[in-house]
Every structure is written in C-alpha cells, then in structure tokens.
Amino acid sequence: MSDQRFSGTDRYVATEDLTTAVNAAVTLGRPILIKGEPGTGKTQLAEEIA
C-alpha cells in the first residue's frame, strides 16, 4: 500500500472534502464517482490522481 496522499497539486486545488474522499477511495482500493457540471474539473482531477 502506498503512503502517498492526494492533497491537490499546483494545477488543481482540492477542497478538504474532496481530498478526504479521494484518499479514502485510494486507501480502500475502491472507485470514486465524480460528477458535476461541464467545466468543473472532473477530468483534470482524474489526471492529477493518476
């Protein structure tokens, strides 16, 4: 298991709630569903996590 935690990047500023959800999904090895309006950064988030 990796000790790396997602906390946002220079290109993507994540809220505390989003950071918690992403880290929980990564830790548990489970998928996370990200939904929202077009242009809200869903694809960029996926790229930053990958």
Backbone hydrogen bonds in HBPLUS format (Angstrom, degrees):
<---DONOR---> <-ACCEPTOR-->    atom                        ^
c    i                          cat <-CA-CA->   ^        H-A-AA   ^      H-
h    n   atom  resd res      DA  || num        DHA   H-A  angle D-A-AA Bond
n    s   type  num  typ     dist DA aas  dist angle  dist       angle   num
A0009-THR N   A0012-TYR O   2.73 MM   3  4.95 162.9  1.76 143.6 149.6     1
A0019-THR N   A0015-THR O   2.96 MM   4  6.14 164.2  1.98 151.8 156.4     2
A0020-THR N   A0016-GLU O   2.99 MM   4  6.15 158.3  2.03 147.0 152.5     3
A0021-ALA N   A0017-ASP O   3.02 MM   4  6.26 159.9  2.06 147.4 152.6     4
A0022-VAL N   A0018-LEU O   2.90 MM   4  6.10 167.1  1.92 158.3 161.3     5
A0023-ASN N   A0019-THR O   2.98 MM   4  6.08 168.5  1.99 150.5 154.2     6
A0024-ALA N   A0020-THR O   2.95 MM   4  6.07 152.2  2.03 145.3 153.1     7
A0025-ALA N   A0021-ALA O   3.02 MM   4  6.22 162.3  2.05 148.9 153.3     8
A0026-VAL N   A0022-VAL O   2.95 MM   4  6.19 162.0  1.98 154.6 159.6     9
A0027-THR N   A0023-ASN O   2.91 MM   4  5.95 165.1  1.93 146.2 150.9    10
A0028-LEU N   A0024-ALA O   2.95 MM   4  6.05 159.2  2.00 149.6 155.0    11
A0029-GLY N   A0025-ALA O   2.90 MM   4  5.81 115.8  2.33 134.0 149.5    12
A0030-ARG N   A0025-ALA O   2.91 MM   5  4.94 151.0  2.00 146.6 150.4    13
A0029-GLY N   A0026-VAL O   3.16 MM   3  4.99 143.3  2.30  94.5 105.4    14
A0045-LEU N   A0041-GLY O   2.90 MM   4  6.00 153.8  1.96 146.8 153.6    15
A0046-ALA N   A0042-LYS O   3.11 MM   4  6.42 162.6  2.14 149.2 153.0    16
A0047-GLU N   A0043-THR O   2.97 MM   4  6.26 157.6  2.02 151.5 157.6    17
A0048-GLU N   A0044-GLN O   2.94 MM   4  6.15 152.3  2.01 148.1 155.5    18
A0049-ILE N   A0045-LEU O   2.94 MM   4  6.18 150.6  2.03 154.0 162.0    19
A0050-ALA N   A0046-ALA O   3.04 MM   4  6.11 154.7  2.10 146.7 153.2    20
